[in-house]
Amino acid sequence: MGYVEDLRAIIGHRPIILVGSVVMILDEEGRILLQERTSPEGVWGLPGGLMELGESTEQVAKREAFEETGLEIEDLQLLNVYSGEDQFSRAPNGDEFYVVTTAYFTSHFSGDYVFDPEETVQVKFFEFHDLPEKMIGSHRMMIEDYIQKTPDAS
């Protein structure tokens, strides 16, 4: 079991604070890589996930990007850290949590697309003006922040 599962076995569904990272992987054409997730079905988002004990936020971003896309990423640039009341979620099983998410971006990546079909349906690069309709809301907000802070992104 992982850290979060171990913690949940002790505290049940009560609210907890979780730390995670996401990464915006940009190709040479300035498009952004998104992952279609198996759960929730048909929803797209940024590669990312939750921190395990002893990891830095950069290590989380690199590990999750590799696990979810098969790509190795380097030269992470900090976009922002998202936290607060609006970062509250309730999982379908009743688990409640607040997430502190560190968002990064990079255009330095290598490798082949390989991913776990239990977690990922597909990965695909999108133009910023043509993002999928069904996206994780906080990830869309992070992408909008990136566009505002990076004039070349739009």
N, C-alpha and C positions, 0 to 999 in steps of 0.2 A: 504494500500500500504506500501511497505517497503521503506527504505531509498533510495536505488538506483532508484527505480521507481519514487519516489517523486522528486529526483534530475533531472532525465531525463525529467520529465514534465516541468521543468523550463529551462533546457539548450539544450534540443533536442539531436542530435547525436554527438555533439562536444566531443573531447577527454576529459576524466576525469581520475583521479587516483583512483583506487579501492584497498582495502586491503582485503586479504583473507588468508585462511589457508587450508592446506591439511594434512592428516595423513596416515602414513604407519602402518597398523595394522598387526602385525606378529603373527602367531600361534606357538604352541610348536614345530612344525617341521621346523620352520624358513621360512614358506611360507608367501606371502604377499596377503592381501585381496584387491581385486579390484571390482569396481562397473561397470556393464554394464549400460550405461545411455540410456535413451529414446531419448535424443537429445544431440549431433547428434546421429542418430540411429546406433546401432551396435558398438559404440566406448566405450572403457573401460577407466577408470581412477581411481584415488585415491579418497576416500571420502573427501569432502571438499566443501568450498563455501566462500561466501563473508561476511564480517563483517557488523553487524548492529550497530547502534549508541550505545555507551556505553560498547561494548564488548571488551574483550582482545582477542589476537590471540589464546590463549589457549581455551578460551570459545567458539570461533568460531569452532575450531577443534572438540571439544567435542560435541557441538550442531549439527554440520553438520554430524559427524560420526553417532550420534544417529538417526538423521532424515533419513540418507541415508542407514543405515545398521540395525538399531535397537540395536546396541551394545553401551554399556557405556564403555568409555575408561578412563584410569588413567595413571599416571606416564609418562607424555609426555616428550620426549627427543627432543631437538632442533637439526634438521639436518642442516638447512640453511635458509637464507632469500633471495629470488630471486626478483630482480628488474632490471629496466633499459630498454634500447631501445628495446631489444629482447623480452620484455614481453608485447609488443603492440598487441592488437587484434581488429578486427572489427567483430561485431556480424552480423548475416544474415540480421537483420533489419537496419543495418547501424550505430548502436551505436559503437563509438570508445572509447577504454580505454587502460590504462596501469595498469597492476596488480602488486602489491607488495604482494608476497605470502610467508608466513611463513610455512615451511615444518617440520613436527614432525614425530617421530616414537614411537611406543610402542608395548609391548607384553602383556600388562595388560588390559584385556577387559572381559566383562561379558554381558550376555543377550541372547536374541533369535533374529534370523534374521527376522526383520519386516521392511518393507520399503514401500514407496509411489510408486505405480505402474505408476504414472504420471511422476516420476523422474527416477526411477530405474527399469530395466528389471530383473536383478539378481545380486547377489554378490557371489564371489567365491575366494578361496585361490589358488594362483599360485606359482609354483617354480620360482625362479628368472631367471633361464635359459629357461623358457617356458612361457614367457609373451604373451598375445594376440597380434596379428599383428596390429590391429586397436586400437591405444591408443592415448590419448591426448599427443601431443608432449612434452609439458613442464613436464608432469607427468613422462613420460619415462625418460627424462633427470634427474629429481629428483631421480628416482629409481636408475639410473646409478651412480649418486653422492653417494647415500647411499651405493651401492655395493663397490665403491672405498674406502669409508671411514670406512667400516665395513667388514674386511676380511672374517668373518664367513658367510656373506650373500650370497656369490656366491657358 
